[in-house]
Amino acid sequence: MVLDLVIIGLAIAVFPLSVTAFVLVLSAQGGTWKGLAFILAWLACFAGVLAIVLSVTGGKPPAPRSPPSTAASAVKLAIGVGLIAYGWYRHRRWPRRADSEEADSEESDTPRPQPGGMMSRLDRISVWTAAGMGPLLQPWGLVAAGAATVVGADLSHDSSYLALAVYCVLATSSLLAMEIYAAVSPDAAHERLGRLRVWLRNHQNQALVAVSLTAGAFLVGRSIYALAT
């Protein structure tokens, strides 16, 4: 269970769509407080999902090859297959998008203006809206895979509590790092977050493909092994 939670937590932490959204929130006016609200709501959602799962299992893992255990492995297998399919779809679709964008840029000698509507809207959002974005923008497929893994948690051992805590912190680690950096060194963070935003805009598809295929392959492999043994 621990290895599964570590891999899933890392995949959630670097999931490009969530990271991009948080960078935009943090770059907005009053972004430090909005980012903090985003993170607290993100963590609260994680805790709520874990609490629901553990309340159903009673903190006791199901017996191997029992219906609940098989169902949890089947859910992870389905999520893994879905992630691989999504990653492959993005990979196949990217060359056509890249060619189209290259053709468009060759037709014009001037750079295309970047849309400012998103940033202007984010500048006006409240702290409560930023908090609502936290749970909404979580990669719910990976969160569901984590929940299916937590079915096997045995709360009679202190190590299980530690594993769950590490999972929550690890899944939030990228957001926490950016939030702390922005709070400690706001000027330097503003510049570096701007560079990160540009990088994500130019490489988001490649990052999505890499994270989806890697996490999907891991989930499929682990689930097949669990179902076969």
C-alpha positions as CSV (number, residue, x, y, z in Angstrom):
1,M,0.0,0.0,0.0
2,V,2.8,2.4,0.9
3,L,4.5,2.3,-2.5
4,D,1.1,2.7,-4.3
5,L,0.3,5.8,-2.2
6,V,3.8,7.3,-2.8
7,I,3.5,6.9,-6.6
8,I,-0.1,8.2,-6.7
9,G,0.8,11.1,-4.4
10,L,3.7,12.1,-6.7
11,A,1.5,11.9,-9.8
12,I,-1.1,14.1,-8.1
13,A,1.6,16.6,-7.0
14,V,3.0,17.1,-10.5
15,F,-0.3,16.8,-12.5
16,P,0.1,19.7,-14.9
17,L,-3.5,21.0,-14.9
18,S,-3.6,21.4,-11.2
19,V,-0.2,22.9,-11.0
20,T,-1.0,25.4,-13.8
21,A,-4.2,26.4,-12.1
22,F,-2.4,27.0,-8.8
23,V,0.3,29.0,-10.5
24,L,-2.4,31.3,-11.9
25,V,-4.1,31.7,-8.6
26,L,-0.8,32.4,-6.8
27,S,0.2,35.0,-9.5
28,A,-3.1,36.9,-9.0
29,Q,-3.5,39.9,-6.8
30,G,-3.4,38.8,-3.2
31,G,-2.3,35.4,-4.5
32,T,-0.6,34.3,-1.3
33,W,-3.9,34.3,0.7
34,K,-5.8,32.8,-2.3
35,G,-3.2,30.1,-2.6
36,L,-3.4,29.3,1.1
37,A,-7.2,29.0,0.8
38,F,-6.7,26.7,-2.3
39,I,-4.3,24.5,-0.4
40,L,-6.5,24.2,2.7
41,A,-9.5,23.3,0.7
42,W,-7.4,20.8,-1.3
43,L,-6.2,19.1,1.9
44,A,-9.7,19.2,3.4
45,C,-11.0,17.4,0.4
46,F,-8.3,14.8,0.7
47,A,-9.1,14.3,4.3
48,G,-12.8,13.9,3.6
49,V,-12.2,11.3,0.9
50,L,-9.9,9.3,3.2
51,A,-12.4,9.6,6.1
52,I,-15.2,8.3,3.9
53,V,-13.2,5.3,2.8
54,L,-12.0,4.5,6.3
55,S,-15.5,4.8,7.7
56,V,-16.7,2.2,5.2
57,T,-13.8,-0.2,5.9
58,G,-13.7,0.5,9.6
59,G,-10.0,0.8,9.4
60,K,-9.6,-2.9,8.7
61,P,-8.3,-4.1,5.3
62,P,-10.5,-6.7,3.5
63,A,-9.2,-10.2,3.2
64,P,-7.2,-11.0,0.1
65,R,-9.3,-12.1,-2.9
66,S,-12.5,-11.1,-1.0
67,P,-15.1,-9.2,-3.0
68,P,-14.1,-5.8,-1.5
69,S,-10.4,-6.4,-2.2
70,T,-11.1,-7.6,-5.7
71,A,-13.4,-4.5,-6.3
72,A,-10.7,-2.1,-5.1
73,S,-8.1,-3.7,-7.5
74,A,-10.6,-3.6,-10.3
75,V,-11.3,0.1,-9.8
76,K,-7.5,0.8,-9.8
77,L,-7.2,-1.3,-13.0
78,A,-10.0,0.7,-14.7
79,I,-8.4,4.0,-13.7
80,G,-5.0,2.8,-14.9
81,V,-6.5,1.8,-18.3
82,G,-8.3,5.2,-18.5
83,L,-5.1,7.1,-17.8
84,I,-3.2,5.2,-20.4
85,A,-6.0,5.8,-23.0
86,Y,-6.1,9.5,-22.1
87,G,-2.3,9.8,-22.3
88,W,-2.2,8.0,-25.7
89,Y,-5.1,10.2,-27.0
90,R,-3.1,13.4,-26.0
91,H,0.0,12.0,-27.6
92,R,-1.7,11.2,-30.9
93,R,-3.5,14.5,-30.9
94,W,-0.5,16.7,-30.2
95,P,1.3,16.5,-33.6
96,R,-1.7,17.8,-35.3
97,R,-2.1,20.7,-32.8
98,A,1.6,21.5,-33.1
99,D,1.5,21.5,-36.9
100,S,-1.5,23.8,-36.8
101,E,0.0,26.2,-34.4
102,E,3.3,26.3,-36.4
103,A,1.4,27.0,-39.6
104,D,-0.5,29.8,-37.9
105,S,2.7,31.4,-36.6
106,E,4.3,31.3,-40.1
107,E,1.3,33.1,-41.5
108,S,1.9,36.1,-39.3
109,D,5.1,38.0,-38.7
110,T,3.9,39.3,-35.3
111,P,3.5,37.1,-32.2
112,R,0.0,36.2,-31.3
113,P,-1.2,38.1,-28.3
114,Q,-1.7,35.9,-25.2
115,P,-5.3,36.0,-23.8
116,G,-5.5,38.1,-20.7
117,G,-9.1,37.3,-19.7
118,M,-8.1,34.4,-17.5
119,M,-5.7,36.4,-15.4
120,S,-8.0,39.4,-15.2
121,R,-10.8,37.1,-13.9
122,L,-8.4,35.4,-11.4
123,D,-7.4,38.8,-10.1
124,R,-11.0,39.5,-9.1
125,I,-11.8,36.1,-7.5
126,S,-12.3,36.0,-3.8
127,V,-10.5,33.9,-1.3
128,W,-13.6,31.7,-1.0
129,T,-13.7,31.2,-4.8
130,A,-10.0,30.2,-4.7
131,A,-10.9,27.7,-1.9
132,G,-13.7,26.2,-4.1
133,M,-11.2,25.8,-7.0
134,G,-9.0,23.5,-4.8
135,P,-11.2,20.4,-4.7
136,L,-12.6,21.2,-8.2
137,L,-9.2,21.1,-9.9
138,Q,-7.9,17.9,-8.2
139,P,-7.1,15.1,-10.6
140,W,-10.0,13.0,-9.5
141,G,-9.0,9.9,-11.4
142,L,-5.8,9.7,-9.4
143,V,-7.6,10.7,-6.2
144,A,-10.0,7.8,-6.8
145,A,-7.0,5.5,-7.3
146,G,-5.7,6.7,-4.0
147,A,-9.0,6.0,-2.3
148,A,-9.1,2.5,-3.7
149,T,-5.6,1.9,-2.3
150,V,-6.6,3.2,1.1
151,V,-9.2,0.4,1.3
152,G,-6.2,-1.7,2.3
153,A,-5.2,0.5,5.2
154,D,-5.0,-1.2,8.6
155,L,-5.4,1.5,11.3
156,S,-4.4,-0.9,14.1
157,H,-0.8,-0.1,13.1
158,D,0.6,3.4,13.6
159,S,2.5,3.0,10.4
160,S,-0.8,3.3,8.5
161,Y,-1.5,6.7,10.0
162,L,2.0,7.8,9.0
163,A,1.5,6.5,5.4
164,L,-1.8,8.3,5.1
165,A,-0.3,11.6,6.4
166,V,2.7,11.3,4.0
167,Y,0.3,10.6,1.1
168,C,-1.7,13.8,1.8
169,V,1.5,15.9,2.2
170,L,3.2,14.4,-0.8
171,A,0.1,15.0,-3.0
172,T,0.2,18.6,-1.9
173,S,3.9,19.1,-1.9
174,S,4.2,21.0,-5.2
175,L,1.5,23.5,-4.1
176,L,3.0,23.8,-0.6
177,A,6.5,24.5,-2.1
178,M,5.2,27.3,-4.3
179,E,3.1,28.8,-1.5
180,I,6.0,28.9,0.9
181,Y,8.3,30.3,-1.7
182,A,5.8,33.1,-2.6
183,A,5.3,33.9,1.1
184,V,9.1,34.1,1.9
185,S,10.4,35.7,-1.3
186,P,7.5,37.3,-3.1
187,D,9.5,39.2,-5.7
188,A,11.7,36.2,-6.7
189,A,8.7,33.9,-6.6
190,H,6.8,36.2,-9.0
191,E,9.6,36.0,-11.6
192,R,10.1,32.3,-11.3
193,L,6.4,31.5,-11.3
194,G,6.1,33.5,-14.4
195,R,8.7,31.4,-16.0
196,L,7.0,28.2,-14.8
197,R,3.7,29.4,-16.2
198,V,5.3,29.9,-19.7
199,W,7.0,26.5,-19.5
200,L,3.7,24.8,-18.6
201,R,1.9,26.6,-21.4
202,N,4.5,25.3,-23.9
203,H,4.9,21.8,-22.5
204,Q,1.6,21.0,-20.8
205,N,0.6,18.4,-23.3
206,Q,3.9,16.5,-23.0
207,A,3.7,16.6,-19.2
208,L,0.2,15.3,-19.3
209,V,1.2,12.5,-21.5
210,A,4.1,11.5,-19.4
211,V,2.2,11.6,-16.1
212,S,-0.8,9.8,-17.4
213,L,1.1,7.0,-19.1
214,T,3.5,6.5,-16.2
215,A,0.8,6.5,-13.5
216,G,-1.6,4.4,-15.7
217,A,1.1,1.8,-16.4
218,F,1.9,1.6,-12.7
219,L,-1.8,1.2,-11.7
220,V,-2.4,-1.4,-14.3
221,G,0.6,-3.5,-13.4
222,R,-0.1,-3.4,-9.6
223,S,-3.8,-4.2,-10.1
224,I,-3.1,-7.1,-12.4
225,Y,-0.6,-8.5,-9.9
226,A,-3.1,-8.1,-7.0
227,L,-5.9,-9.8,-9.0
228,A,-3.7,-12.6,-10.1
229,T,-2.2,-13.5,-6.7
